[in-house]
Amino acid sequence: MPVNSHRHDVLILGSGAAGLSLALRLNEGLSVAVISKRELSEGSTVYAQGGISAVLDATDSIESHVQDTLKAGAGLCDPEVVRLVVERGPDNIRWLLDKGVEFTRDEGHGSAGGYHLTREGGHTHRRVVHAADATGRAVATTLESQVRAQPNVQLFEQHIAVDLITTRHLHGHPGHRCLGAYVLDLGTGRVDVFLARFVVLATGGANKVYLYTSNPDVSTGDGIAMAWRAGCRVANMEFMQFHPTCLYHPQARSFLITEALRGEGARLLLPDGERFMPRFDARAELAPRDIVARAIDHEMKRLGTEHVYLDISHRPADFVIAHFPTIHARCLELGIDITKDPIPVVPAAHYTCGGVLVDTRARTDLPGLYASGETAYTGLHGANRMASNSLLECLVYSELTAKDIEQQLAEVAHPPAVPPWDESRVTEPDEEVVVTHNWDELRRFMWDYVGIVRTNKRLRRAKRRADLLQQEIIEYYSHFRVSNDLIELRNLLEVADLIIQCALRRRESRGLHYTLDFPDKDPSQRGPTILIPDTYRPRGGTD
Ligand SMILES: Cc1cc2nc3c(=O)[nH]c(=O)nc-3n(C[C@H](O)[C@H](O)[C@H](O)COP(=O)(O)OP(=O)(O)OC[C@H]3O[C@@H](n4cnc5c(N)ncnc54)[C@H](O)[C@@H]3O)c2cc1C
């Protein structure tokens, strides 16, 4: 099959808030390619409910947002990064408004500049702009329609990046730079070459590595795995955030049951009807997210149950329907009437705090390669992400990326031609069951052994299994033609290994990382966990 070769100034892998905001931030004179492995809007961004944090109210302050973020991060945030992101917040919200995002308006108490602000966990002020309870949809659809109208941006949907192309692919080349990516066209089955002067990873998080997740199927850590293979450092992968209550139902993967339900009096119950949260925390169901998630996990492991229940049926039916119309309707479709029945729930992997290490210009270790959004580790979140800071981080780091690219344009030439993807030694896969089996096994042992409550014994058990599956998949990968599932599984295994390695290194409990072997915080462990690949090369001083 003939190979297509594409050339652009900037290649963006991913089309969530990070990828699309970058495409719109770049100078219109640049040719830009956006690669997206499904349709453009499919990613975590479109499912974001709460909103985006920024200091917009006159009674709020940058200092207060900075302090709240540092506190949530449990001593591991990079204060310089926190200040940078928080300071860029208001301008980025104005940028979204200019692009046409319709945030919820309000002139009364709790509003600023005509927009309604909510307050979420960890924030000491009202500072979250939102579009009702579907902020992500408002942001994603607006950015999508803007990008589709942008003549310099070429969109490649149903295309999945397989690996980065670097100077290592050019034998004997003395340089050290990212040149593009090999990309599988899911329509034709062909792996094409995409070359660019600058490449940006905006592929989202890695939460599909767990059995239960609030994330869509695309969150398979592809960018983190690709960067790691290309020689970039990765940091803080032990800090995976779990949302306490995701609906447990075979037909309802990834449906979140908002914390507001607990705020309105919903109780967590065991299968026999016992209310258990008061045994764990004086605040009971209103304890912080990580405490609730840990308590549920503890009870599920103790009893060997697949889920617990969240019950709001003691509140009047019309109140429940008026306050939670979406949840009521969705559960009713599945035969659960939340005005009468308890809702089966499990905690679910929600957010990847770690990722590809970048500096304050969004540069990774590999010259020419940037990372933005959930793929990146910037230092903003530390050991725990504060609600609504993640969309803000996407916007700010894409702004920083665009600026840095702009400043380097004059110095960076187009890359030379590179060898096409080599398929000469592979055949059609003979046993797809290997992929589906290993995928299920991975997600199950990550849930059981590397989930909310960890021990060294469980982590080592997981490491042995991850190593074995990785060997099998590397072998499979080198013999058979690549497919979407194979690419994702290979990346998930890579990311699982990074999570386990980070978790084994952190010998304390801090923020989202909780281990029974070291149940306390150790003040001496105040740095990020940084993993260095064998192929790592420090950047030169000139790029
Ligand atoms: C249910 C839910 C609710 C949330 N609520 C909030 C909230 O209220 N406020 C907040 O700040 N955050 C919230 N978050 C987190 C926030 O939505 C995400 O962190 C953020 O949207 C990530 O944006 P992103 O652009 O980095 O990645 P995503 O939006 O996940 O986009 C990733 C993109 O990369 C593409 N991609 C991935 N791999 C490849 C590949 N190999 N090749 C090509 N394309 C690829 C995907 O198809 C997708 O287009 C929520 C998350 C979830 C799941």
The ligand as an SDF file (V2000), in Angstrom:
LIG
                    3D

 53 58  0  0  0  0  0  0  0  0999 V2000
  -16.5490   13.1250   33.5490 C   0  0  0  0  0  0  0  0  0  0  0  0
  -15.4820   14.1590   33.6970 C   0  0  0  0  0  0  0  0  0  0  0  0
  -15.7570   15.3780   34.2970 C   0  0  0  0  0  0  0  0  0  0  0  0
  -14.7640   16.3550   34.4150 C   0  0  0  0  0  0  0  0  0  0  0  0
  -15.0770   17.5810   34.9310 N   0  0  0  0  0  0  0  0  0  0  0  0
  -14.1260   18.5650   34.9250 C   0  0  0  0  0  0  0  0  0  0  0  0
  -14.4490   19.8970   35.3120 C   0  0  0  0  0  0  0  0  0  0  0  0
  -15.5890   20.2090   35.6380 O   0  0  0  0  0  0  0  0  0  0  0  0
  -13.4580   20.8300   35.2980 N   0  0  0  0  0  0  0  0  0  0  0  0
  -12.1650   20.5540   34.9280 C   0  0  0  0  0  0  0  0  0  0  0  0
  -11.3060   21.4490   34.9230 O   0  0  0  0  0  0  0  0  0  0  0  0
  -11.8410   19.2900   34.5470 N   0  0  0  0  0  0  0  0  0  0  0  0
  -12.7870   18.3180   34.5230 C   0  0  0  0  0  0  0  0  0  0  0  0
  -12.4420   17.0610   34.1110 N   0  0  0  0  0  0  0  0  0  0  0  0
  -11.0810   16.8290   33.6330 C   0  0  0  0  0  0  0  0  0  0  0  0
  -10.8970   17.4990   32.2570 C   0  0  0  0  0  0  0  0  0  0  0  0
  -12.0820   17.3150   31.5150 O   0  0  0  0  0  0  0  0  0  0  0  0
   -9.7280   16.9140   31.4910 C   0  0  0  0  0  0  0  0  0  0  0  0
   -8.5740   16.9090   32.2830 O   0  0  0  0  0  0  0  0  0  0  0  0
   -9.4380   17.7310   30.2320 C   0  0  0  0  0  0  0  0  0  0  0  0
  -10.6000   17.8550   29.4620 O   0  0  0  0  0  0  0  0  0  0  0  0
   -8.3440   17.0700   29.4090 C   0  0  0  0  0  0  0  0  0  0  0  0
   -8.2590   17.7270   28.1730 O   0  0  0  0  0  0  0  0  0  0  0  0
   -7.1690   17.2540   27.1270 P   0  0  0  0  0  0  0  0  0  0  0  0
   -7.2910   18.1380   25.9420 O   0  0  0  0  0  0  0  0  0  0  0  0
   -5.8530   17.1550   27.7890 O   0  0  0  0  0  0  0  0  0  0  0  0
   -7.5960   15.7500   26.7730 O   0  0  0  0  0  0  0  0  0  0  0  0
   -8.9540   15.1530   26.1760 P   0  0  0  0  0  0  0  0  0  0  0  0
  -10.0680   16.1050   26.2180 O   0  0  0  0  0  0  0  0  0  0  0  0
   -9.1400   13.8240   26.8110 O   0  0  0  0  0  0  0  0  0  0  0  0
   -8.5880   14.9470   24.6510 O   0  0  0  0  0  0  0  0  0  0  0  0
   -7.6250   13.9910   24.2420 C   0  0  0  0  0  0  0  0  0  0  0  0
   -7.6430   13.9340   22.7390 C   0  0  0  0  0  0  0  0  0  0  0  0
   -6.5490   13.1590   22.2670 O   0  0  0  0  0  0  0  0  0  0  0  0
   -7.0020   12.2290   21.3050 C   0  0  0  0  0  0  0  0  0  0  0  0
   -6.0350   11.1260   21.2840 N   0  0  0  0  0  0  0  0  0  0  0  0
   -5.6350   10.3560   22.3230 C   0  0  0  0  0  0  0  0  0  0  0  0
   -4.6890    9.4900   21.9090 N   0  0  0  0  0  0  0  0  0  0  0  0
   -4.4910    9.7210   20.5950 C   0  0  0  0  0  0  0  0  0  0  0  0
   -3.6560    9.1450   19.5950 C   0  0  0  0  0  0  0  0  0  0  0  0
   -2.8060    8.1300   19.8580 N   0  0  0  0  0  0  0  0  0  0  0  0
   -3.7230    9.6210   18.3350 N   0  0  0  0  0  0  0  0  0  0  0  0
   -4.5910   10.6320   18.0160 C   0  0  0  0  0  0  0  0  0  0  0  0
   -5.4100   11.2050   18.9100 N   0  0  0  0  0  0  0  0  0  0  0  0
   -5.3430   10.7570   20.1840 C   0  0  0  0  0  0  0  0  0  0  0  0
   -8.3840   11.8860   21.7490 C   0  0  0  0  0  0  0  0  0  0  0  0
   -9.1110   11.2880   20.7080 O   0  0  0  0  0  0  0  0  0  0  0  0
   -8.8900   13.2700   22.1460 C   0  0  0  0  0  0  0  0  0  0  0  0
   -9.2380   14.0040   21.0060 O   0  0  0  0  0  0  0  0  0  0  0  0
  -13.4440   16.0780   33.9820 C   0  0  0  0  0  0  0  0  0  0  0  0
  -13.1520   14.8440   33.3950 C   0  0  0  0  0  0  0  0  0  0  0  0
  -14.1570   13.8950   33.2330 C   0  0  0  0  0  0  0  0  0  0  0  0
  -13.8340   12.5990   32.5710 C   0  0  0  0  0  0  0  0  0  0  0  0
  1  2  1  0
  2  3  1  0
  2 52  2  0
  3  4  2  0
  4  5  1  0
  4 50  1  0
  5  6  2  0
  6  7  1  0
  6 13  1  0
  7  8  2  0
  7  9  1  0
  9 10  1  0
 10 11  2  0
 10 12  1  0
 12 13  2  0
 13 14  1  0
 14 15  1  0
 14 50  1  0
 15 16  1  0
 16 17  1  0
 16 18  1  0
 18 19  1  0
 18 20  1  0
 20 21  1  0
 20 22  1  0
 22 23  1  0
 23 24  1  0
 24 25  2  0
 24 26  1  0
 24 27  1  0
 27 28  1  0
 28 29  2  0
 28 30  1  0
 28 31  1  0
 31 32  1  0
 32 33  1  0
 33 34  1  0
 33 48  1  0
 34 35  1  0
 35 36  1  0
 35 46  1  0
 36 37  1  0
 36 45  1  0
 37 38  2  0
 38 39  1  0
 39 40  1  0
 39 45  2  0
 40 41  1  0
 40 42  2  0
 42 43  1  0
 43 44  2  0
 44 45  1  0
 46 47  1  0
 46 48  1  0
 48 49  1  0
 50 51  2  0
 51 52  1  0
 52 53  1  0
M  END
$$$$
